[in-house]
Amino acid sequence: MSIGRRTRGSSEQYPNESTRPAPVSRHDVVLALLPLAILLPAVASGLLGLPLHTGLAGGSIFGVLMLADALFLNPPTAGGPTN
C-alpha cells in the first residue's frame, strides 16, 4: 500500500558525493595479499608433501617482508593514496 511518497536515490540524497569507487592503494593490495602469504604455502606444502612448518615458515617470511615494505619503506601518508 503506497501513500505516494517518493524515495530518493543515492545521487539525490548525496548530490556532492562522487559515484566512482575509491582507487585501490598499495596498502589495500598488501592487506589483501597477507592472508594468501600463509594460505598458499600451507596448501602447497600439503600438495607437495613438504612438512607444514616449512611451508608456513616460507609464507610468513614473505608476509613479514610485505608488511615491512608497507609500513617502513613505503609508509602510509596523511594525504591518502598517491597512485
C-alpha positions as CSV (number, residue, x, y, z in Angstrom):
1,M,0.0,0.0,0.0
2,S,1.6,3.2,-1.2
3,I,0.8,6.6,0.1
4,G,2.5,8.4,-2.7
5,R,5.9,9.2,-1.1
6,R,8.8,9.1,-3.4
7,T,12.1,7.7,-2.1
8,R,15.3,9.4,-3.1
9,G,18.1,7.6,-4.9
10,S,21.6,7.8,-3.6
11,S,22.5,10.5,-6.1
12,E,19.6,12.7,-4.9
13,Q,20.4,12.0,-1.3
14,Y,24.1,13.0,-1.5
15,P,24.4,15.3,-4.6
16,N,28.0,16.2,-3.9
17,E,29.2,12.6,-3.4
18,S,31.0,11.0,-6.4
19,T,29.7,7.7,-7.6
20,R,33.2,6.5,-8.6
21,P,34.8,3.9,-6.4
22,A,37.9,4.9,-4.4
23,P,41.2,3.9,-6.0
24,V,42.9,0.9,-4.7
25,S,46.1,1.9,-2.9
26,R,49.3,-0.1,-2.4
27,H,48.3,-0.8,1.2
28,D,45.0,-2.2,0.2
29,V,46.9,-4.7,-2.0
30,V,49.2,-5.6,0.9
31,L,46.2,-6.3,3.2
32,A,44.6,-8.5,0.5
33,L,47.9,-10.5,0.0
34,L,48.8,-11.1,3.6
35,P,46.4,-14.0,4.2
36,L,47.5,-15.5,0.9
37,A,51.1,-15.5,2.1
38,I,50.1,-18.1,4.7
39,L,47.3,-19.9,2.9
40,L,49.1,-20.7,-0.4
41,P,52.3,-22.2,1.2
42,A,50.1,-24.3,3.5
43,V,48.2,-25.7,0.6
44,A,51.3,-26.1,-1.5
45,S,53.1,-28.0,1.3
46,G,50.2,-30.4,1.5
47,L,50.2,-31.0,-2.2
48,L,53.9,-31.3,-2.5
49,G,54.3,-33.5,0.6
50,L,56.6,-31.0,2.4
51,P,56.3,-30.5,6.2
52,L,53.7,-27.9,7.1
53,H,56.1,-25.9,9.2
54,T,58.4,-25.5,6.2
55,G,55.7,-24.0,4.0
56,L,54.4,-21.8,6.8
57,A,57.9,-20.5,7.5
58,G,58.4,-19.5,3.9
59,G,55.0,-17.8,3.7
60,S,55.5,-16.0,7.0
61,I,58.9,-14.6,5.8
62,F,57.2,-13.4,2.6
63,G,54.4,-11.8,4.7
64,V,56.8,-10.1,7.0
65,L,58.7,-8.7,4.0
66,M,55.4,-7.3,2.5
67,L,54.4,-5.8,5.9
68,A,57.8,-4.2,6.4
69,D,57.7,-2.7,2.9
70,A,54.2,-1.3,3.5
71,L,55.0,0.1,6.9
72,F,58.6,1.3,6.8
73,L,59.8,1.5,3.2
74,N,56.6,3.0,1.7
75,P,54.6,4.2,4.8
76,P,51.0,5.5,4.5
77,T,50.7,9.2,4.3
78,A,48.1,11.5,5.7
79,G,47.1,12.7,2.2
80,G,45.7,9.4,1.1
81,P,46.7,7.2,-1.9
82,T,49.3,8.6,-4.2
83,N,48.9,6.2,-7.1
